[in-house]
Amino acid sequence: MYYWTSGGTAEVDFLIEKEGVVIPVEVKAREHTKSRSLSVFSERYHPLHRIRFSERNFGWENGIDAVPLYAAWLV
């Protein structure tokens, strides 16, 4: 596992490499899920998949797979 930083203020918590595909993972401790860092990473590298862990329920919004914190072990 790795992480990514823009060298400025943007930082993605984890990068998972699976079969040559890089998946950025952002972790939010609360329900507030706005993630500028994940957006910056996505604009630069156009990943096929993006994952965000938070207190919110399962879902899919703006091209991001939303996974509740309690289900992190499923990924």
MMTF fields as JSON, N, C-alpha, C and O atoms, coordinates in Angstrom:
{
  "mmtfVersion": "1.0.0",
  "mmtfProducer": "UNKNOWN",
  "numBonds": 299,
  "numAtoms": 300,
  "numGroups": 75,
  "numChains": 1,
  "numModels": 1,
  "chainsPerModel": [1],
  "groupsPerChain": [75],
  "chainIdList": ["A"],
  "bondAtomList": [4, 2, 8, 6, 12, 10, 16, 14, 20, 18, 24, 22, 28, 26, 32, 30, 36, 34, 40, 38, 44, 42, 48, 46, 52, 50, 56, 54, 60, 58, 64, 62, 68, 66, 72, 70, 76, 74, 80, 78, 84, 82, 88, 86, 92, 90, 96, 94, 100, 98, 104, 102, 108, 106, 112, 110, 116, 114, 120, 118, 124, 122, 128, 126, 132, 130, 136, 134, 140, 138, 144, 142, 148, 146, 152, 150, 156, 154, 160, 158, 164, 162, 168, 166, 172, 170, 176, 174, 180, 178, 184, 182, 188, 186, 192, 190, 196, 194, 200, 198, 204, 202, 208, 206, 212, 210, 216, 214, 220, 218, 224, 222, 228, 226, 232, 230, 236, 234, 240, 238, 244, 242, 248, 246, 252, 250, 256, 254, 260, 258, 264, 262, 268, 266, 272, 270, 276, 274, 280, 278, 284, 282, 288, 286, 292, 290, 296, 294],
  "bondOrderList": [1, 1, 1, 1, 1, 1, 1, 1, 1, 1, 1, 1, 1, 1, 1, 1, 1, 1, 1, 1, 1, 1, 1, 1, 1, 1, 1, 1, 1, 1, 1, 1, 1, 1, 1, 1, 1, 1, 1, 1, 1, 1, 1, 1, 1, 1, 1, 1, 1, 1, 1, 1, 1, 1, 1, 1, 1, 1, 1, 1, 1, 1, 1, 1, 1, 1, 1, 1, 1, 1, 1, 1, 1, 1],
  "groupList": [{"groupName": "MET", "atomNameList": ["N", "CA", "C", "O"], "elementList": ["N", "C", "C", "O"], "formalChargeList": [0, 0, 0, 0], "bondAtomList": [1, 0, 2, 1, 3, 2], "bondOrderList": [1, 1, 2], "singleLetterCode": "M", "chemCompType": "L-PEPTIDE LINKING"}, {"groupName": "TYR", "atomNameList": ["N", "CA", "C", "O"], "elementList": ["N", "C", "C", "O"], "formalChargeList": [0, 0, 0, 0], "bondAtomList": [1, 0, 2, 1, 3, 2], "bondOrderList": [1, 1, 2], "singleLetterCode": "Y", "chemCompType": "L-PEPTIDE LINKING"}, {"groupName": "TRP", "atomNameList": ["N", "CA", "C", "O"], "elementList": ["N", "C", "C", "O"], "formalChargeList": [0, 0, 0, 0], "bondAtomList": [1, 0, 2, 1, 3, 2], "bondOrderList": [1, 1, 2], "singleLetterCode": "W", "chemCompType": "L-PEPTIDE LINKING"}, {"groupName": "THR", "atomNameList": ["N", "CA", "C", "O"], "elementList": ["N", "C", "C", "O"], "formalChargeList": [0, 0, 0, 0], "bondAtomList": [1, 0, 2, 1, 3, 2], "bondOrderList": [1, 1, 2], "singleLetterCode": "T", "chemCompType": "L-PEPTIDE LINKING"}, {"groupName": "SER", "atomNameList": ["N", "CA", "C", "O"], "elementList": ["N", "C", "C", "O"], "formalChargeList": [0, 0, 0, 0], "bondAtomList": [1, 0, 2, 1, 3, 2], "bondOrderList": [1, 1, 2], "singleLetterCode": "S", "chemCompType": "L-PEPTIDE LINKING"}, {"groupName": "GLY", "atomNameList": ["N", "CA", "C", "O"], "elementList": ["N", "C", "C", "O"], "formalChargeList": [0, 0, 0, 0], "bondAtomList": [1, 0, 2, 1, 3, 2], "bondOrderList": [1, 1, 2], "singleLetterCode": "G", "chemCompType": "PEPTIDE LINKING"}, {"groupName": "ALA", "atomNameList": ["N", "CA", "C", "O"], "elementList": ["N", "C", "C", "O"], "formalChargeList": [0, 0, 0, 0], "bondAtomList": [1, 0, 2, 1, 3, 2], "bondOrderList": [1, 1, 2], "singleLetterCode": "A", "chemCompType": "L-PEPTIDE LINKING"}, {"groupName": "GLU", "atomNameList": ["N", "CA", "C", "O"], "elementList": ["N", "C", "C", "O"], "formalChargeList": [0, 0, 0, 0], "bondAtomList": [1, 0, 2, 1, 3, 2], "bondOrderList": [1, 1, 2], "singleLetterCode": "E", "chemCompType": "L-PEPTIDE LINKING"}, {"groupName": "VAL", "atomNameList": ["N", "CA", "C", "O"], "elementList": ["N", "C", "C", "O"], "formalChargeList": [0, 0, 0, 0], "bondAtomList": [1, 0, 2, 1, 3, 2], "bondOrderList": [1, 1, 2], "singleLetterCode": "V", "chemCompType": "L-PEPTIDE LINKING"}, {"groupName": "ASP", "atomNameList": ["N", "CA", "C", "O"], "elementList": ["N", "C", "C", "O"], "formalChargeList": [0, 0, 0, 0], "bondAtomList": [1, 0, 2, 1, 3, 2], "bondOrderList": [1, 1, 2], "singleLetterCode": "D", "chemCompType": "L-PEPTIDE LINKING"}, {"groupName": "PHE", "atomNameList": ["N", "CA", "C", "O"], "elementList": ["N", "C", "C", "O"], "formalChargeList": [0, 0, 0, 0], "bondAtomList": [1, 0, 2, 1, 3, 2], "bondOrderList": [1, 1, 2], "singleLetterCode": "F", "chemCompType": "L-PEPTIDE LINKING"}, {"groupName": "LEU", "atomNameList": ["N", "CA", "C", "O"], "elementList": ["N", "C", "C", "O"], "formalChargeList": [0, 0, 0, 0], "bondAtomList": [1, 0, 2, 1, 3, 2], "bondOrderList": [1, 1, 2], "singleLetterCode": "L", "chemCompType": "L-PEPTIDE LINKING"}, {"groupName": "ILE", "atomNameList": ["N", "CA", "C", "O"], "elementList": ["N", "C", "C", "O"], "formalChargeList": [0, 0, 0, 0], "bondAtomList": [1, 0, 2, 1, 3, 2], "bondOrderList": [1, 1, 2], "singleLetterCode": "I", "chemCompType": "L-PEPTIDE LINKING"}, {"groupName": "LYS", "atomNameList": ["N", "CA", "C", "O"], "elementList": ["N", "C", "C", "O"], "formalChargeList": [0, 0, 0, 0], "bondAtomList": [1, 0, 2, 1, 3, 2], "bondOrderList": [1, 1, 2], "singleLetterCode": "K", "chemCompType": "L-PEPTIDE LINKING"}, {"groupName": "PRO", "atomNameList": ["N", "CA", "C", "O"], "elementList": ["N", "C", "C", "O"], "formalChargeList": [0, 0, 0, 0], "bondAtomList": [1, 0, 2, 1, 3, 2], "bondOrderList": [1, 1, 2], "singleLetterCode": "P", "chemCompType": "L-PEPTIDE LINKING"}, {"groupName": "ARG", "atomNameList": ["N", "CA", "C", "O"], "elementList": ["N", "C", "C", "O"], "formalChargeList": [0, 0, 0, 0], "bondAtomList": [1, 0, 2, 1, 3, 2], "bondOrderList": [1, 1, 2], "singleLetterCode": "R", "chemCompType": "L-PEPTIDE LINKING"}, {"groupName": "HIS", "atomNameList": ["N", "CA", "C", "O"], "elementList": ["N", "C", "C", "O"], "formalChargeList": [0, 0, 0, 0], "bondAtomList": [1, 0, 2, 1, 3, 2], "bondOrderList": [1, 1, 2], "singleLetterCode": "H", "chemCompType": "L-PEPTIDE LINKING"}, {"groupName": "ASN", "atomNameList": ["N", "CA", "C", "O"], "elementList": ["N", "C", "C", "O"], "formalChargeList": [0, 0, 0, 0], "bondAtomList": [1, 0, 2, 1, 3, 2], "bondOrderList": [1, 1, 2], "singleLetterCode": "N", "chemCompType": "L-PEPTIDE LINKING"}],
  "groupTypeList": [0, 1, 1, 2, 3, 4, 5, 5, 3, 6, 7, 8, 9, 10, 11, 12, 7, 13, 7, 5, 8, 8, 12, 14, 8, 7, 8, 13, 6, 15, 7, 16, 3, 13, 4, 15, 4, 11, 4, 8, 10, 4, 7, 15, 1, 16, 14, 11, 16, 15, 12, 15, 10, 4, 7, 15, 17, 10, 5, 2, 7, 17, 5, 12, 9, 6, 8, 14, 11, 1, 6, 6, 2, 11, 8],
  "groupIdList": [1, 2, 3, 4, 5, 6, 7, 8, 9, 10, 11, 12, 13, 14, 15, 16, 17, 18, 19, 20, 21, 22, 23, 24, 25, 26, 27, 28, 29, 30, 31, 32, 33, 34, 35, 36, 37, 38, 39, 40, 41, 42, 43, 44, 45, 46, 47, 48, 49, 50, 51, 52, 53, 54, 55, 56, 57, 58, 59, 60, 61, 62, 63, 64, 65, 66, 67, 68, 69, 70, 71, 72, 73, 74, 75],
  "secStructList": [7, 3, 3, 3, 3, 7, 1, 1, 1, 7, 3, 3, 3, 3, 3, 3, 3, 3, 6, 6, 3, 3, 3, 3, 3, 3, 3, 7, 1, 1, 1, 7, 7, 7, 7, 2, 2, 2, 2, 2, 2, 2, 2, 2, 2, 7, 7, 1, 7, 7, 3, 3, 3, 3, 1, 1, 7, 1, 3, 3, 3, 6, 6, 3, 3, 3, 3, 3, 4, 4, 4, 4, 4, 4, 7],
  "xCoordList": [0.819, 0.0, 0.866, 1.961, 0.354, 1.061, 0.099, -1.09, 0.609, -0.229, 0.265, 1.313, -0.489, -0.099, -0.256, -1.213, 0.676, 0.578, 0.932, 1.785, 0.271, 0.511, 1.764, 2.185, 2.352, 3.471, 2.986, 3.787, 1.682, 1.058, 0.112, 0.538, -1.164, -2.155, -2.996, -3.725, -2.915, -3.723, -2.995, -1.799, -3.74, -3.157, -4.23, -5.296, -3.942, -4.848, -4.302, -3.111, -5.184, -4.766, -4.072, -3.042, -4.626, -4.05, -4.158, -5.109, -3.188, -3.25, -3.072, -2.091, -4.019, -3.949, -3.639, -4.289, -2.662, -2.341, -2.833, -2.426, -3.715, -4.264, -4.229, -4.9, -3.446, -3.314, -2.952, -3.491, -2.044, -1.576, -2.466, -2.156, -3.561, -4.492, -4.341, -4.356, -4.196, -4.069, -5.438, -6.141, -5.807, -7.102, -6.843, -6.287, -7.245, -7.09, -8.185, -9.342, -7.798, -8.736, -8.645, -7.569, -9.774, -9.855, -10.652, -11.656, -10.218, -10.895, -11.365, -10.573, -12.661, -13.247, -13.809, -14.511, -13.508, -13.919, -15.383, -15.941, -15.999, -17.386, -18.242, -17.795, -19.47, -20.361, -19.977, -20.279, -19.316, -18.885, -17.874, -16.824, -18.197, -17.363, -16.75, -16.199, -16.828, -16.21, -14.701, -14.052, -14.163, -12.748, -12.064, -12.064, -11.489, -10.778, -9.553, -9.227, -8.876, -7.659, -7.952, -7.194, -9.033, -9.4, -9.748, -9.456, -10.359, -10.677, -9.404, -9.304, -8.435, -7.166, -6.455, -5.978, -6.386, -5.751, -6.466, -5.818, -7.789, -8.581, -8.406, -8.357, -8.311, -8.105, -6.737, -6.596, -5.749, -4.394, -4.216, -3.588, -4.773, -4.445, -5.614, -5.393, -6.824, -8.004, -8.112, -8.142, -8.17, -8.259, -9.595, -10.616, -9.57, -10.794, -11.742, -12.961, -11.188, -11.977, -11.49, -10.308, -12.427, -12.091, -12.955, -14.129, -12.372, -13.096, -12.994, -11.939, -14.118, -14.119, -14.786, -15.924, -14.07, -14.62, -15.104, -14.416, -16.295, -16.811, -17.916, -18.16, -18.576, -19.695, -20.972, -21.965, -20.957, -22.137, -22.316, -21.408, -23.486, -23.816, -23.203, -22.634, -23.326, -22.864, -23.538, -24.695, -22.806, -23.386, -22.378, -21.241, -22.826, -21.971, -22.356, -23.5, -21.428, -21.725, -20.504, -19.382, -20.732, -19.652, -18.511, -17.346, -18.842, -17.825, -17.003, -15.959, -17.469, -16.737, -17.574, -18.754, -16.944, -17.608, -17.552, -16.466, -18.704, -18.772, -18.935, -19.824, -18.062, -18.089, -18.079, -17.238, -19.009, -18.987, -17.727, -17.184, -17.278, -16.058, -16.117, -15.121, -17.295, -17.403, -17.201, -16.978, -17.28, -17.165, -15.818, -15.676, -14.854, -13.548, -12.918, -12.202, -13.179, -12.582, -13.077, -12.474, -14.165, -14.698, -13.911, -14.03, -13.121, -12.429, -11.181, -10.471],
  "yCoordList": [-1.181, 0.0, 1.248, 1.27, 2.272, 3.539, 4.678, 4.447, 5.908, 7.092, 8.049, 7.819, 9.129, 10.095, 11.503, 11.799, 12.367, 13.778, 14.583, 14.181, 15.716, 16.566, 17.417, 18.111, 17.357, 18.227, 19.541, 20.383, 19.709, 20.906, 20.518, 20.021, 20.743, 20.475, 19.227, 18.797, 18.64, 17.461, 16.185, 16.029, 15.273, 14.012, 12.921, 13.084, 11.816, 10.661, 9.67, 9.359, 9.176, 8.353, 7.052, 6.697, 6.347, 5.06, 4.893, 5.371, 4.219, 3.766, 2.258, 1.748, 1.563, 0.11, -0.266, 0.225, -1.121, -1.606, -3.038, -3.905, -3.277, -4.616, -4.939, -4.291, -5.94, -6.397, -5.245, -5.139, -4.391, -3.289, -2.059, -1.078, -2.097, -0.971, -0.293, -0.958, 1.025, 1.788, 2.319, 2.941, 2.068, 2.497, 3.452, 3.041, 4.738, 5.667, 5.433, 5.185, 5.517, 5.291, 6.475, 6.801, 7.103, 8.219, 7.762, 7.066, 8.144, 7.763, 9.02, 9.924, 9.076, 10.201, 9.675, 8.665, 10.346, 9.879, 10.192, 9.642, 11.042, 11.44, 11.266, 10.699, 11.76, 11.685, 12.674, 12.451, 13.761, 14.75, 14.069, 13.609, 14.009, 13.219, 14.018, 13.43, 15.32, 16.117, 15.877, 16.01, 15.528, 15.15, 15.851, 15.345, 17.001, 17.736, 16.965, 16.977, 16.295, 15.551, 14.432, 14.228, 13.717, 12.635, 13.214, 12.597, 14.377, 15.045, 15.465, 15.287, 16.018, 16.435, 15.222, 15.275, 14.123, 12.897, 12.399, 12.029, 12.391, 11.875, 12.709, 12.163, 14.023, 14.889, 14.642, 14.739, 14.329, 14.094, 12.719, 12.586, 11.68, 10.304, 9.486, 8.387, 9.981, 9.309, 7.829, 6.968, 7.524, 6.123, 5.496, 6.179, 4.204, 3.485, 3.324, 3.322, 3.19, 3.01, 3.979, 4.319, 4.42, 5.257, 4.791, 4.466, 4.76, 4.291, 5.336, 5.93, 5.549, 6.433, 5.713, 5.257, 5.614, 5.073, 6.236, 7.249, 6.092, 7.131, 6.52, 5.314, 7.371, 6.905, 6.726, 6.213, 7.142, 6.994, 5.535, 4.718, 5.226, 3.87, 3.578, 4.465, 2.327, 1.937, 2.813, 3.206, 3.111, 3.897, 4.146, 3.678, 4.894, 5.263, 6.668, 6.905, 7.607, 8.984, 9.632, 9.46, 10.379, 11.07, 10.131, 10.529, 8.897, 7.942, 7.35, 6.745, 7.52, 7.019, 5.948, 6.152, 4.805, 3.763, 4.17, 4.31, 4.359, 4.728, 3.455, 2.641, 3.3, 2.119, 2.6, 3.422, 2.101, 2.501, 1.984, 0.94, 2.727, 2.356, 0.929, 0.206, 0.525, -0.81, -1.933, -3.084, -1.594, -2.622, -2.58, -3.176, -1.897, -1.767, -3.128, -3.291, -4.092, -5.416, -6.109, -7.089, -5.618, -6.237, -5.869, -6.528, -4.829, -4.325, -5.085, -4.805],
  "zCoordList": [0.0, 0.0, 0.0, 0.561, -0.634, -0.75, -0.443, -0.222, -0.429, -0.351, -1.423, -2.027, -1.667, -2.688, -2.154, -1.438, -2.499, -2.166, -3.409, -4.201, -3.567, -4.73, -4.561, -5.486, -3.377, -3.082, -2.486, -2.08, -2.439, -1.874, -0.76, 0.282, -0.978, 0.069, -0.18, 0.714, -1.359, -1.675, -1.264, -1.511, -0.629, -0.178, -0.19, 0.402, -0.863, -0.867, 0.151, 0.15, 1.021, 2.156, 1.756, 2.33, 0.785, 0.369, -1.131, -1.749, -1.715, -3.1, -3.063, -2.522, -3.637, -3.703, -5.152, -6.074, -5.35, -6.683, -6.786, -6.013, -7.749, -7.935, -9.423, -10.226, -9.777, -11.158, -12.096, -13.197, -11.652, -12.474, -12.485, -13.161, -11.751, -11.682, -10.329, -9.293, -10.333, -9.095, -8.681, -9.478, -7.426, -6.894, -5.729, -4.711, -5.866, -4.749, -3.709, -4.049, -2.436, -1.337, -0.375, 0.127, -0.131, 0.812, 2.026, 1.881, 3.206, 4.445, 5.148, 5.417, 5.446, 6.166, 7.479, 7.494, 8.568, 9.895, 10.2, 11.15, 9.434, 9.693, 8.437, 7.441, 8.501, 7.344, 6.255, 5.083, 6.627, 5.637, 4.708, 5.156, 3.422, 2.516, 1.38, 0.45, 1.429, 0.362, 0.378, 1.416, -0.763, -0.833, -1.994, -3.116, -1.732, -2.765, -3.234, -4.421, -2.312, -2.662, -3.655, -4.603, -3.446, -4.362, -5.735, -6.759, -5.759, -7.022, -7.758, -8.972, -7.035, -7.64, -8.238, -9.372, -7.468, -7.959, -9.215, -10.194, -9.189, -10.313, -11.575, -12.677, -11.425, -12.58, -13.22, -14.439, -12.418, -12.943, -13.56, -14.61, -12.908, -13.296, -13.857, -14.367, -13.778, -14.336, -13.953, -14.832, -12.649, -12.234, -12.649, -12.729, -12.907, -13.287, -12.102, -12.276, -10.901, -9.687, -8.622, -8.562, -7.778, -6.625, -5.466, -5.648, -4.271, -3.087, -1.986, -1.766, -1.296, -0.129, 1.029, 0.917, 2.142, 3.384, 4.238, 4.36, 4.833, 5.725, 6.589, 6.548, 7.367, 8.184, 7.372, 7.887, 6.112, 5.262, 4.848, 5.0, 4.33, 3.915, 2.542, 1.906, 2.094, 0.767, -0.282, -0.13, -1.34, -2.418, -3.51, -3.462, -4.492, -5.606, -6.005, -6.395, -5.917, -6.298, -6.918, -6.44, -7.989, -8.693, -9.083, -9.078, -9.417, -9.842, -8.718, -8.96, -7.483, -6.316, -5.617, -5.332, -5.344, -4.558, -3.094, -2.53, -2.478, -1.065, -0.235, -0.488, 0.758, 1.622, 3.064, 3.427, 3.911, 5.312, 6.013, 5.652, 7.012, 7.737, 8.275, 8.245, 8.769, 9.368, 8.347, 8.722, 7.051, 6.02, 5.291, 4.224, 5.846, 5.176, 4.896, 3.907, 5.752, 5.577, 4.309, 3.871, 3.713, 2.494, 1.234, 0.201, 1.332, 0.123, -0.127, -1.093]
}
